[in-house]
Amino acid sequence: MNATQHVTTLGQSLWLDNLSRSLLRDGTLAKLIAEDGVSGVTSNPSIFQNAVAGSPYYADDLARLKGSEPDAERRYEALVIPDIQDACDLLLPVHEASGGNDGYVSLEVAPRWAYDAAHTVAEAQRLAGQVDRRNLLIKVPGTPEGLSAFETLTTLGINVNVTLLFSVAQVQAVFDAYIRGLTVRAQAGADVRRSKAVASLFLSRVDTLVDTQLTAIGTQEALSLRGKAAVAMARLAYQRYLQTFHGEAFAMLAQQGASPQYLLWASSGVKNPDYHDLLYVEPLIGRETINTLPDKTLAALRDHGQPALRVEDGVAEAEAQLAELARLGIDMDAVGNTLQDDGVKLFEAAYQKLLQQTG
């Protein structure tokens, strides 16, 4: 058993934060599923931008679409939806073996609808219908408007990956929206047993911004906290998960067979080369969690990972670290809001570049 397989025995799912036609056609994704226990895939506009630019497998389809489809967004969808469908089909045995708890592939609503709930709902419904796979998650941003859309989509039975979360407060708001949506669905007499959602909490970007602020403060206390904010935040978010989904708030829905909304650790590749390459992996292994890993981080875990259940370790220390950040004037909720807005802009920029590539 290698380290990646060991992680899955501890109750954490490992997903691949990448998707391209090359991964599908050369057998790489199938091998990762079979040999490393990879049990899901996440995608976003940046990933598809790199895929279309770097893979030869899109050229013929792109040439054909340029001659037959005048709309750039529809050309993009015609390129990537078959990849999403193929990945869903490849992961369907995982999905079925897990009783619908795992084996998902994520496809994102166009970032330009991040602050428009009605359009997000409409686009999510349209994309879900086009892909037509039961192990699809539609990615919706965790903006206030995105949360409103997420709640509505949950009542409609559309499974969602809520993305671009950067704070404990944002995570709790997502959990609350999921419970409200499921409650409405249950009250309408609909089956909640097949409903599924995850909450994607981004990590390395948090440390990048907080570290910049700590360096600017420059005191010994401040400098000693660099590289610690994201893991501390994630551990406290996991405590919120346990309190929410293993507590009274979810008890009635759980009795009806509803699944809790797992936390998904995203942006788990380190951006600071001075940090350990598994900084956002090893400390956050825990039951009922997901970590979506870029190829490089997955390879590092396979090569020298030391898996153990750690996400519930050091909770008091995590609380103390975030309290010290607050004392230094670093507002983690404000950090989260800034990063969420920046994340929408980054994905929108990547999406526009992708449309230009297909134009």
C-alpha positions in Angstrom: 0.0 0.0 0.0 1.5 3.4 -1.0 0.9 6.6 0.9 -2.0 7.8 -1.3 -3.9 4.5 -0.8 -3.1 4.8 3.0 -4.8 8.2 3.1 -8.0 6.7 1.7 -8.1 4.0 4.3 -8.1 6.8 6.9 -11.4 8.2 5.6 -10.2 11.0 3.4 -10.9 11.0 -0.4 -8.2 12.1 -2.7 -9.3 14.0 -5.9 -7.2 15.2 -8.8 -7.2 18.9 -9.3 -6.7 18.6 -13.0 -8.5 17.4 -16.1 -7.5 17.2 -19.8 -8.1 15.1 -22.8 -4.5 13.9 -22.5 -5.1 12.5 -19.0 -8.2 10.7 -20.3 -6.8 9.3 -23.6 -3.3 8.3 -22.4 -4.7 6.3 -19.5 -3.1 8.5 -16.8 -6.4 9.2 -15.0 -7.4 5.6 -15.1 -4.0 4.6 -13.6 -4.4 7.2 -10.8 -7.8 5.8 -9.9 -6.5 2.2 -10.0 -3.1 2.7 -8.3 -3.4 5.7 -6.1 -7.0 5.6 -5.1 -8.0 8.9 -6.7 -11.7 9.1 -6.4 -12.8 12.4 -8.0 -11.8 15.2 -10.2 -12.1 19.0 -10.0 -11.8 21.4 -12.8 -11.9 25.2 -13.3 -11.4 27.7 -16.1 -7.6 27.9 -15.4 -7.3 24.1 -15.6 -9.2 24.0 -18.9 -7.2 27.0 -20.3 -4.0 25.0 -19.7 -5.6 21.8 -21.1 -6.7 23.3 -24.4 -3.4 25.2 -24.8 -1.2 22.2 -23.9 -2.9 19.2 -25.4 -2.9 18.2 -29.1 -6.2 16.3 -28.7 -8.4 19.4 -29.0 -7.1 20.7 -32.4 -9.4 18.8 -34.7 -12.6 19.5 -32.6 -11.6 23.1 -32.3 -11.1 23.5 -36.0 -14.5 21.9 -36.7 -16.3 24.0 -34.1 -14.8 27.3 -35.4 -16.5 26.5 -38.7 -19.9 25.5 -37.2 -20.4 27.2 -33.9 -20.3 31.1 -33.8 -20.6 31.4 -30.1 -17.3 31.2 -28.1 -18.9 29.9 -24.9 -20.7 27.2 -26.7 -17.5 26.2 -28.5 -15.8 26.0 -25.1 -18.6 23.8 -23.7 -18.5 21.6 -26.8 -14.8 21.0 -26.1 -14.9 20.4 -22.4 -18.2 18.7 -21.7 -17.1 15.5 -23.4 -14.1 15.4 -21.2 -16.3 15.9 -18.1 -18.6 13.1 -19.3 -15.7 10.7 -19.9 -14.2 11.5 -16.5 -17.7 10.9 -14.9 -17.9 7.6 -16.7 -14.4 6.5 -15.6 -15.3 7.3 -12.0 -18.8 5.8 -12.1 -17.7 2.5 -10.5 -16.1 4.5 -7.6 -19.4 6.4 -7.3 -21.5 3.3 -7.2 -19.2 1.4 -4.9 -19.4 4.4 -2.4 -23.1 4.5 -2.5 -23.1 7.8 -4.2 -20.7 9.4 -1.6 -17.7 9.7 -3.9 -16.5 9.5 -7.5 -17.6 13.0 -8.5 -16.4 15.3 -11.3 -16.8 19.1 -11.0 -17.7 21.6 -13.7 -17.9 25.3 -13.0 -20.6 27.8 -13.9 -19.1 30.7 -15.9 -17.4 33.1 -13.4 -19.2 36.1 -14.8 -22.4 34.9 -13.0 -20.6 34.9 -9.6 -22.7 37.8 -8.4 -26.0 36.9 -10.1 -28.0 34.2 -8.3 -30.7 33.8 -10.9 -28.3 33.3 -13.8 -26.2 30.9 -11.7 -29.2 28.7 -11.1 -30.2 28.7 -14.7 -26.7 28.0 -15.9 -26.3 25.2 -13.4 -29.5 23.6 -14.5 -28.5 23.9 -18.1 -25.0 22.4 -17.6 -26.3 19.6 -15.4 -28.7 18.7 -18.2 -26.1 18.8 -20.9 -23.6 16.6 -19.0 -26.3 14.3 -17.8 -24.2 12.3 -15.3 -25.4 11.5 -11.8 -21.8 11.9 -10.5 -21.4 15.5 -11.6 -21.0 18.4 -9.2 -21.7 21.9 -10.5 -19.2 24.4 -9.1 -20.8 27.6 -7.8 -18.8 30.3 -6.1 -19.4 31.0 -2.4 -20.3 34.6 -2.9 -23.5 35.8 -1.2 -25.3 35.5 -4.5 -23.6 32.1 -5.1 -24.9 30.9 -1.7 -28.4 31.9 -2.6 -28.1 30.0 -5.9 -26.6 27.0 -4.0 -29.6 26.9 -1.6 -32.0 26.9 -4.5 -30.1 24.3 -6.4 -30.1 22.0 -3.4 -33.9 22.3 -3.2 -34.0 21.3 -6.9 -31.8 18.2 -6.3 -28.7 19.5 -8.2 -25.4 18.5 -6.6 -23.0 21.3 -6.0 -19.3 22.0 -5.2 -19.3 25.4 -3.5 -16.0 26.9 -4.4 -13.8 29.9 -3.6 -14.2 29.7 0.2 -11.4 31.4 2.2 -12.6 31.7 5.8 -14.4 29.8 8.6 -17.3 32.3 8.4 -17.8 31.6 4.7 -17.7 27.8 5.3 -20.4 28.1 8.0 -22.6 30.2 5.7 -22.3 27.4 3.1 -23.2 24.7 5.7 -26.2 26.7 6.8 -27.4 27.2 3.1 -27.1 23.4 2.5 -29.2 22.6 5.5 -31.9 25.2 4.5 -32.0 23.8 1.0 -32.2 20.2 2.1 -34.9 21.1 4.6 -37.1 22.7 2.0 -36.5 19.7 -0.3 -37.5 17.3 2.5 -40.6 19.3 3.4 -41.7 19.1 -0.3 -41.6 15.3 0.0 -38.5 14.9 -2.3 -35.8 12.3 -1.7 -32.8 13.8 0.0 -30.7 10.6 0.0 -29.1 11.4 -3.4 -28.3 15.0 -2.6 -24.6 15.7 -2.4 -22.5 18.9 -1.9 -19.0 19.7 -0.9 -17.5 23.0 0.4 -14.1 23.9 -1.1 -11.9 25.8 1.3 -8.8 27.3 -0.4 -5.6 27.1 1.6 -2.3 28.3 0.1 -3.8 31.6 -1.1 -4.7 32.3 2.5 -1.1 31.9 3.7 0.2 33.9 0.7 -1.9 37.0 1.7 -1.6 36.6 5.5 2.2 36.1 5.2 2.5 39.3 3.3 0.7 41.1 6.1 2.8 39.5 8.8 6.0 40.4 7.0 4.9 44.0 6.8 4.3 44.0 10.5 7.8 42.6 10.9 7.8 41.7 14.7 9.2 38.4 15.9 5.7 37.4 16.9 4.3 38.2 13.5 7.1 36.5 11.6 6.7 33.3 13.7 3.1 33.0 12.4 4.0 32.8 8.7 2.7 29.7 7.1 0.3 28.8 9.9 -2.9 30.6 9.2 -4.4 28.3 6.5 -3.9 25.0 8.4 -5.2 26.7 11.6 -8.3 28.0 9.8 -8.9 24.6 8.2 -8.7 22.8 11.5 -11.3 25.1 13.0 -13.5 24.8 9.9 -13.4 21.0 10.5 -14.6 21.5 14.0 -17.5 23.5 12.6 -18.2 20.6 10.3 -18.4 18.2 13.2 -20.6 20.5 15.2 -22.9 21.1 12.3 -23.3 17.7 10.7 -22.8 15.5 13.8 -25.0 17.7 15.9 -28.6 18.7 16.4 -28.8 21.0 13.3 -28.5 18.1 10.9 -30.0 15.2 13.0 -33.4 15.1 11.4 -32.1 15.3 7.9 -29.5 12.6 8.7 -32.4 10.3 9.9 -33.9 10.8 6.4 -30.7 9.6 4.8 -29.2 12.9 3.9 -25.4 13.2 3.4 -23.4 15.8 5.2 -21.5 18.4 3.2 -17.9 17.4 3.3 -15.1 19.9 3.5 -12.8 19.8 0.5 -9.3 21.2 0.9 -8.5 23.2 -2.3 -5.4 25.2 -3.4 -3.4 22.5 -1.6 -0.2 22.9 -3.5 2.3 25.2 -1.7 3.1 28.5 -3.3 6.0 29.3 -1.1 9.0 27.1 -2.0 10.3 27.4 1.5 7.4 25.5 2.9 7.1 21.7 3.1 5.4 20.4 -0.1 2.8 18.6 1.9 2.0 21.4 4.3 -1.7 21.4 3.2 -2.0 17.7 3.0 -0.5 15.8 6.0 -1.9 18.1 8.8 -5.4 17.9 7.3 -6.0 14.2 6.9 -9.3 13.4 8.5 -12.5 11.3 8.2 -15.2 12.7 6.0 -12.9 15.1 4.2 -11.6 15.5 0.6 -8.3 16.9 -0.6 -8.1 17.8 -4.3 -4.4 17.7 -5.3 -2.5 19.1 -8.2 -0.4 16.5 -10.0 2.8 17.6 -8.4 1.4 17.4 -4.8 -0.2 14.0 -5.5 3.2 12.8 -6.7 4.9 14.2 -3.5 2.3 12.4 -1.3 2.9 9.2 -3.1 6.7 9.6 -2.8 7.3 10.7 0.8 3.9 11.2 2.5 3.4 10.1 6.0 -0.3 9.7 6.4 -2.0 9.8 9.8 -5.3 11.3 11.2 -4.2 14.8 12.2 -7.0 17.3 11.3 -8.3 17.1 14.9 -4.8 17.7 16.4 -3.8 21.1 17.8 -7.3 22.7 17.8 -6.4 24.8 20.9 -3.2 25.9 19.2 -5.1 26.8 16.0 -7.5 28.9 18.1 -4.6 30.6 19.7 -2.9 31.3 16.4 -5.9 32.9 14.9 -6.5 34.9 18.1 -2.9 36.2 17.8 -3.4 37.1 14.2 -6.5 39.1 15.3 -4.4 40.8 18.0 -1.9 41.8 15.4 -4.7 43.4 13.4 -5.3 40.7 10.8 -9.0 40.1 10.3 -9.4 36.6 8.8 -12.9 37.3 7.7 -11.7 40.4 5.7 -8.9 38.2 4.3 -11.5 35.7 3.2 -13.6 38.3 1.5 -10.7 39.9 -0.3 -9.5 36.5 -1.6 -12.9 35.5 -2.7 -13.3 38.6 -4.8 -9.8 38.1 -6.2 -10.6 34.5 -6.9 -13.6 35.4 -9.0 -11.5 37.9 -11.0 -8.7 35.3 -11.6 -11.2 32.7 -12.8 -13.0 35.3 -15.0 -9.6 36.3 -16.5 -8.8 32.6 -17.2 -12.2 32.1 -18.6 -11.9 35.0 -21.0 -8.5 33.7 -22.2 -10.0 30.3 -22.7 -12.8 31.8 -24.9 -10.1 33.6 -26.9 -8.3 30.3 -27.4 -11.4 28.8 -28.8 -12.2 31.9 -30.9 
